């Protein structure tokens, strides 16, 4: 006799988004995860909750990758940023759906921006910085007039390891706008996602893993600012911070750590992330490069 069993109900397999450290997707060493609900309150996914140890691992990966990334040619870095944009373009619908999970869609307080538009501008912003890769040095650097048989050049060099603290909204565009000027100049980055909707940041790790980006150049942590920012502030192997939309208290926390290793802290309080002219300037790169001046003898 043959029996047939028909399953009438099934449990959906919810995704658990991992951290992105050193080109890999580890779970948090603490074993913690965070439920992410959609705008209607239904459970959408689980998310790894990064700890201080995860931050330390990310900094070590970024430091290890920094010398190789800064030594890469500007042309090569531009190619990789363009590849990142290509991969995002192929997943536009997925990113738009991730943005819509929480329904946070604004470039600036009160300025509406739908999810498809946010993804489009994010892709375009990466392409813009890919174009700057082999050009920003001519804008920020200079040939200095000096008295004597010398040439005197000032050229920008990357600062090192930069912490990128993403705003809550816009979740994707805000992160890309802060990250692109950091890595295009040869810095490596530790990204701490926004708290309201961290799913787009987690998806970016999947894009970066297939974008020819060397492991450790970008490391993405999903967690809470209250837990992580004090450690970012005091970590002596973080050379700078690029943040936006984090509030006065968190900004103060970051600035108190400046004395630890003279890290540069750039916190943007009020900016329109959809303003391509402002964000497309080479001067967005300037806070995270050091100026080196060289003297070279000139034949008379």
Steps between C-alpha positions, in 0.01 A plus 500: 500500500632845410448807719537857377567780741427856397659784693250780525711743705869582500725733691679757290877483525589846623840633407755584766721778367862456604778747567752569223858487628817433300298391198313234700155479657544403866233501763563721799747344742250581774240272340241777516246580234233764455153451350409744224130574456345661197290816520193292585673334792546158338831320544705553180848367578764454766816706524831434673563745784865607494704520819819675608696188398346513151607864474854405598506223238376748237770753589770233477370393157487861380854571622633187332339599169591868511855485362398293198193711425689829525776360278251404228495736204233766496376353173456159664310644797272682256436175312403324822260776607343482156467123539325559832255729320444234232413240763262738676334582169430130446329479840303824493167330568644314799646817650175689444308224678749512790456876533121459501511255791496786748361767272770759582544696179640848524812678385452773756246567769172562322630415151328191364692253283365163393708185529564456127629855475725448801658192344548679169675797664713262709624322187568831326694622803732202486556563129577864578771410752636232269561786257676705767745220583775618265409869504448620858876527562526771234225699673620462858874505429711769339838604364631762742708797382829509690818700479795291388582215263227273634163363412257494792193274484216444746313174448219332698551163667242285683466544875462129579207323667175698511180420690189585297189552714193488277181699563164334556355666192561472213628156595679420173579839347629639829739208543630513141547877517716470812691190391593577137724806568678304772600195298560666162807674643659179632361487853339187641174515692297356782133575438246510781156484344202714584275362771151560357557286190835316487393257224639709207839513674498122544415457132793721405734243652367243253561745215853586613593133531446460124640836387875428486538700822798360694406338834511740791469823301138539612367327813133535594362467852133503587446600860407784731679833522460507877713186527757559226573872470682536831741229383537665160582825676778357717646243259857608426522319167209694346638807325177685421123503522245599236147523637164659429160515664608347831383767746685734732574249776663244270692777320637616834605143583694474175673836545619415851723233349697741284776526760559122499684499167417836339234336285306726265129513581262633235136504613242642260187626671276629222555403139289406200633161392321539167709809417729352236688826451605525865577130541667475161776744591860388549494701824294224662819291473726763658423435872644150476830559325826635633699751296860403431739763364805388302805693386677392184814659353457661162777512245610853416 
